[in-house]
Amino acid sequence: MSTQNFDVVGLTCGHCASAVTEELSALDGVSGVTVDLVAGGTSAVSVETSRELTPAEVAAALDEAGDYSLAT
């Protein structure tokens, strides 16, 4: 099990964090997601997973959750 960290933009509230958590949790190998919400800023998202997630997988999950994206 390893932890991957991602910087995510677009989250503004707890509902946003829940949507992101739900979509990332649905990815194969993911056992846990923690969101450190920074409303209107760059939120830190930690994902516990049994395999390496690609940035494309994470970006697709964020898009599915709402208008969120990886920070560049």
C-alpha positions as CSV (number, residue, x, y, z in Angstrom):
1,M,0.0,0.0,0.0
2,S,1.3,3.4,-0.9
3,T,0.1,7.0,-0.6
4,Q,0.0,9.4,-3.6
5,N,-0.5,13.1,-3.2
6,F,-2.2,15.4,-5.6
7,D,-2.8,19.1,-5.7
8,V,-6.4,19.8,-6.8
9,V,-8.1,23.1,-7.7
10,G,-11.7,24.0,-8.0
11,L,-13.0,22.7,-4.6
12,T,-15.0,25.2,-2.6
13,C,-16.9,23.2,0.0
14,G,-17.5,19.9,1.8
15,H,-19.8,18.7,-0.9
16,C,-16.9,19.2,-3.4
17,A,-14.6,17.2,-1.2
18,S,-17.2,14.4,-0.9
19,A,-17.7,14.2,-4.6
20,V,-13.9,14.0,-5.2
21,T,-13.5,11.4,-2.5
22,E,-16.3,9.3,-4.0
23,E,-14.9,9.3,-7.5
24,L,-11.3,8.6,-6.5
25,S,-12.5,5.8,-4.2
26,A,-14.1,4.1,-7.1
27,L,-10.8,3.7,-8.9
28,D,-9.3,0.2,-8.9
29,G,-6.8,-0.3,-6.0
30,V,-7.9,2.7,-4.0
31,S,-8.5,2.0,-0.3
32,G,-8.7,5.5,1.1
33,V,-8.9,9.2,0.2
34,T,-8.2,12.2,2.4
35,V,-9.0,15.8,1.2
36,D,-7.4,18.8,2.9
37,L,-9.9,21.4,1.6
38,V,-8.7,24.9,0.8
39,A,-11.8,26.6,-0.4
40,G,-11.1,28.5,-3.6
41,G,-7.4,27.5,-3.5
42,T,-5.3,24.4,-4.0
43,S,-6.5,21.5,-2.0
44,A,-4.2,18.6,-1.0
45,V,-5.7,15.2,-1.8
46,S,-4.0,12.0,-0.5
47,V,-4.9,8.6,-2.0
48,E,-4.0,5.3,-0.4
49,T,-3.7,2.7,-3.2
50,S,-2.2,-0.7,-3.9
51,R,-1.0,0.5,-7.4
52,E,0.3,3.6,-9.0
53,L,-2.4,5.9,-10.3
54,T,-1.7,7.8,-13.5
55,P,-2.4,11.5,-13.7
56,A,-4.9,10.8,-16.5
57,E,-6.9,8.5,-14.3
58,V,-7.0,11.0,-11.5
59,A,-7.9,13.9,-13.9
60,A,-10.7,11.8,-15.3
61,A,-12.1,11.0,-11.8
62,L,-11.9,14.7,-10.9
63,D,-13.7,15.7,-14.1
64,E,-16.4,13.1,-13.3
65,A,-16.8,14.5,-9.8
66,G,-17.3,18.1,-11.1
67,D,-15.4,21.1,-12.3
68,Y,-12.1,20.1,-10.6
69,S,-8.6,19.5,-12.0
70,L,-5.1,18.8,-11.0
71,A,-3.0,21.9,-10.3
72,T,-0.4,22.7,-12.9
